[in-house]
Amino acid sequence: MSELWELFVSFARAGVFGFGGGPSMIPLIQVEVVELRGWLSRDAFLDAFAFGNALPGPIATKLAGYVGYQVAGPVGAAVGLFAITVPTILAMLALAGAYARFRGNPLVQRFLAGVRPVVVALLALVVWDFAPTALLVAPTWWANAPLWAIAVAATWVSLRRDPHPALLIVVGGLLGLLVAP
């Protein structure tokens, strides 16, 4: 199978099955890119995810473009972007009419109520999966305490002030220069 076809299949699959939008696609993209295809290491994926969040736009498309570029250059980036967006655009257009017609149906409302917690669980899975790589760099907990402090401070500031993610990432990077093991 050619690399371009593998890129298309991987990102189309993440796009089609990533219910809830970009953040819910991250675990699916990670499985495709890191575990199944080995295009990026876990650390490289975490770095791409972190830097991608500092840029405007949906994270899934940024990852598709980045990974595609890493695998097959500019053509790979185009294939990744096409694959992550076009199938879902077509599905959205197909479902828009049905949703408009049936959105008041109690079964549809209950179905969507069941989908929302799954999206939250998928986001929690991303945190669970990234935490050891991001917060357990040194061999002992105490040596990693500054990284945990940065994570706790970023969470607190996010909840209290709602800053732009790029600002948090830049400040976290600067703090990392000072305190990371």
N, C-alpha and C positions, 0 to 999 in steps of 0.2 A: 504494500500500500504506500503510495507516495506521501511525502510529508505534508504537502498541501491538502490532500484528501484527509489525512489524519487530523490536521488543524481544523478543517471544516467540520468533520464529524464530532470532534471533541467539543468545540465551541457551540455548534448547533445543539448538541445534546444538553450542554449546560444551559443554553438559552431556552430550550423548549421545556426542560424540567425544573428550571429555577423559579418556581412560583414565588411571587412576592417581590420581584425586582432584583436589582443588582446585589445588595448585601446577602440575600438568600442564595444567590448563585455562587458565592465564594467557596463554600465547601465542595460544590460540584466541580468548579473550575480547579480547585486544589487537587481533587482526586484525579481528574483528567491529566493535569499538567505535571504534577509531582509523582503521584503513585502509579498511574497507568502508563504514562508516556515517558516520564523521567526527563522532561524538557528543562525543568528547573529543580534545584534542590529545595528543601523546605525553607532554608534560610533565604535563598534567592527569592522564593515566592513571598515570604514574609516581607522582605525589603521592597519588592515590587508593589505589594499591597499597601505598605506604609507610605511609600512615596506617591503612589497613585491616589491615595486619599488626600494628599496635599494639593492635588490639582482639581480644577472644576470638571464637572461631568460625572456620569455614572462610572462606578468602579469596575463593573464587569466589562464595559467596552474598553476601558483603559488597559485592563489586564489582557483582554483579547488582542489588542493591538500590540502590546508589549511582548507578549509571549510569541505571537505570530512573527514579529520582527526578529526575536531571538532565534527562532527555529528556521525561518526562511526569508529573512530580509523584508524589504518593503512589500513584496508580493504576499508574503506570509502575514504581514500586518493587515493587509487588505482582506485576505481570506478570513482571518480571525474576526475582524470587525463585521464582515458580511455575514458570517455564520452565526455570530451571537445576536445580531439584530434582525435580519430579514425573516427568519422563521417565526420569531415572536411577533414581528409586525404583522405578518400574514395571519397568524393565529388571533391576534388582537382584533384585526379587522373582521375576521370571521365570527368572533365571539361578541363583538360590540353590539350587533343587532340583537342577538339572543339575550344578552344581559339587559339591554334596554327594555326588552319585552318582558323578561321574567324577574327583574330585580326585586320586585315586591313579593315574590313567591316565598313563603316561609321556608320551603326546602332549600332554596338557593341561599337565603340568609343564614340558615343553620349550617349549610355546607361551608360558606365563607367564614363563619364563626369558628369552625373547626380547622380551617386552613391557617388562620392568623397565629395561633399558638405554635404551630409547626414552624412557621417562619421565625418566630422568636427563638425556638429551640435550635434552628439551624444557625442563627446568629450566635447563640451561646456556644454552639459547637466550634465555631470559628475562634472564639475567645479561648475556649478550653484547649484547642489544638495549638494555637499560637503562643499561649502563655509560657510553656516550658522553654521554648526557643527564645522568647523575648525577655523573660524574667529570671531564668536560671542559667546565666552565662558562666558564673564562677561555680566551683565545686561545693561551696557551703552557702547556706541560707543567708548568713550574716554578710557575706561578701556581696550578695545580690540585693541587700536591703535598699541601697540607693535606687536601684531600678524599680523595686516595688514602691518606693516612695514617689517616684516620678509617676508611676501608673495610678496610684491613689490620688495624688495631687491633680493629675489630668482629669480623672473621673470627677473629683470634687468641683474643679473649675468648670467642667462641662455642664454639670448639673446646676451650678449656681449662676453662671454667667453666659453660657451658650456661645463660646467663642468659635471662630472659624477653625475647622480642623487643621488647616495649613499652619495657623499660628501655634496651635498646640504641638504640632509635629516639629516645627522649627525650634520652639522653646525646649521641647523634649530632647532634640538633638544637641542643642547647646548645653543643656544640663548633663547629657551623656558625656560630652567632652570633658566635663569637670569631674564627674563622679563615677562613671562606669568602671567596673573592674577590668 
